[in-house]
Amino acid sequence: MAKKTATESDETRLKKKVAEKLTGHKNPKEDEALRSLKKRLRRTQRKRRTVTLRKKNSASKKTAAPAK
């Protein structure tokens, strides 16, 4: 069986979870679960940014290489 593709990305799912946790929260700074969710969200955002940057850099090198 093939892997099921997610209908929404990890990033959007994490954003929704963080927003849910923040609503009606007395002290969000001391909540361990919220802190770990935010860390996971930051990690996925960082990963997405690095992948796009890597693709952008490799694309520019590929187009510049044939023109000698």
C-alpha positions in Angstrom: 0.0 0.0 0.0 1.1 3.5 -0.8 1.4 6.2 1.7 -1.6 8.4 2.1 -1.0 12.0 1.1 -2.1 14.5 3.7 -4.9 16.8 2.7 -3.3 19.6 4.6 0.4 20.1 5.3 2.1 19.6 8.7 2.6 23.4 8.9 -1.1 24.3 8.6 -2.1 21.5 11.0 0.4 22.8 13.6 -0.7 26.4 13.1 -4.3 25.3 13.8 -3.2 23.4 16.9 -1.3 26.4 18.3 -4.2 28.7 17.6 -6.5 26.3 19.5 -4.2 26.1 22.5 -3.8 29.9 22.6 -7.6 30.6 22.7 -8.7 31.2 26.3 -5.3 30.4 27.8 -4.4 32.1 31.1 -0.6 31.7 30.9 0.7 30.5 27.6 4.3 31.0 28.6 4.2 28.2 31.1 2.4 25.6 29.0 4.9 22.8 28.0 2.6 21.3 25.3 2.1 24.7 23.6 5.9 25.3 23.7 6.6 22.0 22.0 4.0 22.7 19.4 5.5 26.0 18.6 8.9 24.5 18.4 7.6 21.8 15.9 5.9 24.6 13.9 9.1 26.6 13.7 11.1 23.5 12.7 8.7 22.7 9.8 8.7 26.3 8.7 12.5 26.3 8.7 12.6 23.1 6.8 10.3 24.5 4.2 12.3 27.6 3.8 15.6 25.7 3.4 14.1 23.4 0.7 12.8 26.3 -1.3 16.1 28.2 -1.0 18.0 25.1 -2.0 15.7 24.6 -5.1 16.2 28.2 -6.0 19.9 28.1 -5.8 20.2 24.8 -7.7 18.0 26.2 -10.5 20.1 29.2 -11.0 23.3 27.1 -11.1 21.7 24.8 -13.7 20.8 27.6 -16.0 24.2 29.3 -15.7 26.3 26.2 -16.3 25.5 25.6 -20.0 26.3 29.1 -21.0 30.1 29.1 -21.3 
